[in-house]
Amino acid sequence: MKRDIRFLVTNSCNYRCGFCHREGISNHRIYNELSTNDYLTLFSIYSKMENWNGVTISGGEPLLYPNIVDLCKKLYAADANITVVTNGYFLIDKMDLLKYIHRINVSIHSLNEEIYNEIVGTENSLHKVINGLKIARNIYPSLNIRLNITPTIDNWSDDMLREILDFSQKIQASVKFTELFPSTMSNCISIETILAKLHSLGYSEIYSETRAKHLCNEGHDVYVTQCTCSQAKTHQNPVLFCRETHDLYVDHSGFFSLCRIGEERIDFFEDLKENNTQILKLKIKLALHRISGDLCKKYLICENV
């Protein structure tokens, strides 16, 4: 399975979603900030090592990163296949970046304004997100748009599901449902429940090369997935599964984040500034393999680690 390099370009966000895991970003040493050229260097090294050009840009809210358009432009020129994961609030203000990316994933956990406001912790923003999506589709008819939804008991019902599916079809977007992590939370809608409801609406599973289950109904694509950790604990060797499937997480302040549920990180800031390519390669290899079995046992209650 091909693994993206994931640039976590900021730990700032204008939303306060309770279930957001903020992609493993830390608050450590925030005075060191990677430049667009730093990200380009890391992409060049990683893409040659992995023979893969996939880049995912997130955060925090990545559209708050001041140089987001310039970063996408430079990565695009370097032949990167770019996905941007955003809450969509600033999409109208950053339309130029869409000409450089392959896909934009917009987290829009409800189309009910009251529920949406409760989830994101602010008001008067849903209409701006929806307008941004519509404008993006009109300007870029071939852009790959995906709506990201984390179902909970607060935003899950038959009517809400049909509403998000109908809206996504109108703007020609795919949908990805991600089970809440951890799945033991009382407000979690299980992956089995999501799949059963989609099957009842005529969606059928087709082969997928990714961790997500891929379903389709008359040309409309829907994906259902779990956090890597949730999937790992179902495998005989969770650590091996994580090593084989998790992306390389690049913190905006100069760390490789090793685990979503742990605090362990590898510092590469000085090596990058000194252009020490060989050390950077070694640290990337270490970051992709240094998964903690102890953390799996503690947090995931895994027996086979």
HELIX and SHEET records of a PDB file:
HELIX    1   1 ARG A   22  GLY A   24  5                                   3    
HELIX    2   2 THR A   36  GLU A   50  1                                  15    
HELIX    3   3 PRO A   62  LEU A   64  5                                   3    
HELIX    4   4 ILE A   68  ALA A   77  1                                  10    
HELIX    5   5 LEU A   91  TYR A  100  5                                  10    
HELIX    6   6 GLU A  113  VAL A  120  1                                   8    
HELIX    7   7 LEU A  126  ILE A  139  1                                  14    
HELIX    8   8 ASP A  158  LYS A  170  1                                  13    
HELIX    9   9 ILE A  191  SER A  200  1                                  10    
HELIX   10  10 THR A  228  ALA A  232  1                                   5    
HELIX   11  11 PRO A  238  THR A  245  1                                   8    
HELIX   12  12 PHE A  269  LYS A  273  1                                   5    
HELIX   13  13 THR A  277  HIS A  289  1                                  13    
HELIX   14  14 GLY A  293  LEU A  295  1                                   3    
HELIX   15  15 CYS A  296  LEU A  300  3                                   5    
SHEET    1   A12 SER A 204  ILE A 206  0                                        
SHEET    2   A12 LYS A 213  ASN A 217 -1                                        
SHEET    3   A12 HIS A 220  THR A 225 -1                                        
SHEET    4   A12 SER A 174  THR A 178  1                                        
SHEET    5   A12 ASN A 144  ILE A 149  1                                        
SHEET    6   A12 ARG A 103  SER A 107  1                                        
SHEET    7   A12 ASN A  81  THR A  86  1                                        
SHEET    8   A12 GLY A  54  SER A  58  1                                        
SHEET    9   A12 ILE A   5  LEU A   8  1                                        
SHEET   10   A12 LEU A 248  ASP A 251  1                                        
SHEET   11   A12 PHE A 255  SER A 257 -1                                        
SHEET   12   A12 ARG A 265  ASP A 267 -1                                        
END                                                                             
